[in-house]
Amino acid sequence: MADQLRSKIIKDNPIGKGLDAFRALFISICEGANISGTLDALEQLGQEGKKDGTAWFCCASLTIILPAARLLRSNSGRALFSELSRLNTAITFDDFDLDRIKPLLKSAITGDPDDVWGQVYKAVTESTPPPRAIASSVQQTPWLYNTSGFANSSEYRKDVDRVLRDELGAIYVGLPRFHEAFFGRIAGLKIISEAVFKKCIEGSEPLFSNGWSGWPTDANQDDVLSWFTELNEKLATFAEGYKSTPTHRRRPLAQPNKPIQGSTAERKLDVGFVDNPKAGKDSRCHWSHILIPGELKSNPSADKASKAWLDLGRYAREVLAAQDTRRFVLGFTICGSLMRIWEFDRLGGIASEQFDINKDGLQFVSTVLGFLWMNEEELGFDPTIMTANDKRFIEIERDGSTERLIIDEVMQRARCIAGRATTCWKAHHEGHPQIPLVIKDSWQYPERDEEGELLREATGQGVVNVARYYYHETVQVRGTDDNIRRNVRGGLDITTATNYRPERSMPPPSMIASGASRRGRSSSRAAGKKRSSSQIGAPLPPNKRSCSASPTKASGDALSNRVHRRVILRDYGKPIYEASSRSALLAALEGCIEGHESLRKAAFLHRDISINNLMINEDDDNLSWPSFLIDLDLAVKEQRDGASGAKGKTGTRAFMAIGALLGEQHSFMHDLESFFWVLFWICIHYKGPDEGRAVPRFEKWNYVDTEELAGMKLGVVAKEAIFMKTITDNFTPYYEPLIPLLNRLRKIVFPKDKPWEQEDEKLYSRMREILRKDWKDLK
């Protein structure tokens, strides 16, 4: 069957003239080498052709461009396009066996289409050792990829949904204690729900009798929305006499055909609960108004991952992105008359048991009243971020005293559901607005080294151009460390879910070997129990670094958790792409490279160079570094044993080095290549200071398979003429003066027009020298 499908795809997508460009290039290369353009030329070119870097690179590229390559599967079941991309990259390394691809080249030259595809399959299925050390974690864990990594994306639904599925992973439904975990703390809910439901079944025309009165039998969406809104108002009215405390003026909002404001792309919502009585009436509703999103489907069979579940997840992502203090989001789906209650947090999504609202009327009443009466903490808002006199603030215990930090504005909020979900606020000490601070919240795997510890150690060593440490803590909610499994989910056990399968559960990072080579094992400490610390000059406490558990200690309970951590920094700036001029951008980039080198001299490797992690400070009154690195979430100590706790490949995909995309052991050279991609990206995607745009050709860098992306990037830089055409065609007019600079950087970052093979510490100074000369010339 597979062979028949393969033959049909090849037949329906003929090669035609698809190889003409390759043949013309081959003849051109032969003429340049004074060799006749025949099959014998392959042997004469030999290693020289490889050193040229063109003939052999094109042998894989020639088939990547053919339409059938995107439709066919390899013998291993992977996309053939991805296999070709990997082959495409492997060709550039010195230890690649050229004999492996000579039959493919010969077929391409002779033009026999049947033989071409046969040779393609032979070329990609023969085993070849990887070009350099590959991180062992890559074979054990998938590429961890979520929607927060999009850069200059239009966020079209087809693209977001594909990544969101990976981000959410296994969605567990049918948890038996779900209602108790999320509704159990609402005072009087059980007793009042029973009293309200009793009213619903009383009288000559009861609201509920063998089902709800007015329920549309065909479950048409518009009719269900009208019914749902009216019934909510009636239930709220019935309950008013029972609630001792004033109820929120919360109400359902049903506007399925009206886009909600605040999305990158247009998004609509079937139904949701809002606090603002004017939301959606006099103006368009914003995602910041939506407290509880809902999804309606007329067909009961839509209660599955590919339908209602993913749709609701999309809404939850928008709510979490628009509300900067939300720890989690509750929601609901109604498919036909079948209802589930949902919770989305930084581990993904879980749901209650399915119940029929026309059979279990009391459960429906309890759910609606619960949504109407929940306080902010029960809805998922962070209780440690408080409000007084219209000012938001947090309080910390530092150096034996309580400090109040006033939150000025949101700097960054990751647009995702599952993941670190980093949020940064600009803040200041109460009464001292002239001294800026940055509060950073994120949700970390307990096994990961705490960023606060890394920053404190780096600051203590005098690292330059890296955000300086002020304070860190594990956030406390109701007197315990805030984490997903115990605090947010109330101890719910996903192994009790109706669709739980043990093989779905990924072991936590402590049980996976990371690719980085390290020596000097750190002492271990209990995960998630780090207390706050703030004194820069003080010696670090014993057992200061979390150490990953041994793979041999993996138990049956290998379910992930995330801990809510908070770091406060003494340096404030704006992302590098907001630089006021081209010269300021280059100077800031030079400073950040210096910061990376300084960090490395202190034995830290950053591993996540991206446009949002390089900062610039152009405010003369701001005593922060003129430019600096932030975000050590994925950083590791270079010399130590044991796993870092970082799962799989690390970095923000659009800016990751080619080797890192392929899973190579992470080196400082990969980070230096990322600096190149950051500047490349800015020059294409920004018309000036903070005037961004989406570019379709490069938007796909946010979505494609990592190995395919590696091939795309290699295709951009592997030949000077191609690179110059790419940047000339795509740089914005504002950044066109930097075209020569980018090519000079390309030549040193990609020696011999291909990824580096030997580490070269002099690359730091060479990159800085090029940047320094150009920014001075521009200035």
Secondary structure by P-SEA (a helix, b strand, c coil): caaaaaaaaaaaccccccaaaaaaaaaaaaaaaccccccccccccaaaaaaacccccaaaaaaaaccccccccccccccaaaaaaaaaaaaacccccccccaaaaaaaaaccaaaaaaaaaaaaacccccccccccccccccccccccccccccccaaaaaaaaaaaacccccccccccccccccccaaaaaaaaaaaaaacccccccccccccccccccaaaaaaaaaaaaaaaaaaaccccccccccbbbbbbccccccccccbbbbccccccccccccccccccccccbbbbbbccccccccccaaaaaaaaaaaaaaacccccccccccccccbbbbbcccccbbbbccccccccaaaaaaaaaaaaaccccccccccccccccccccccccccccbbbbbbbcccccccccccccbbbbbbccccccccbbbbbbbbbbccccccaaaaaaaaaaaccccccccccccccccccccccccccccccccccccccccccccccccccccccccccbbbbbccccccccccccccccccccbbbbccccccccccbbbbbbbbbbbccccccccccccaaaaaaaaaaaaaaaaaaaaacccccccccccbbbbccccccccccccccccccccccccccccccccccccccccccccccccccaaaaaaaaaaaaaaaaaccccccbbbbbccccccccccaaaaaaaaaaacccaaaaaaaaaaccccccccaaaaaaaaaaaaccccccccccccaaaaaaaaaaaaaaaaac
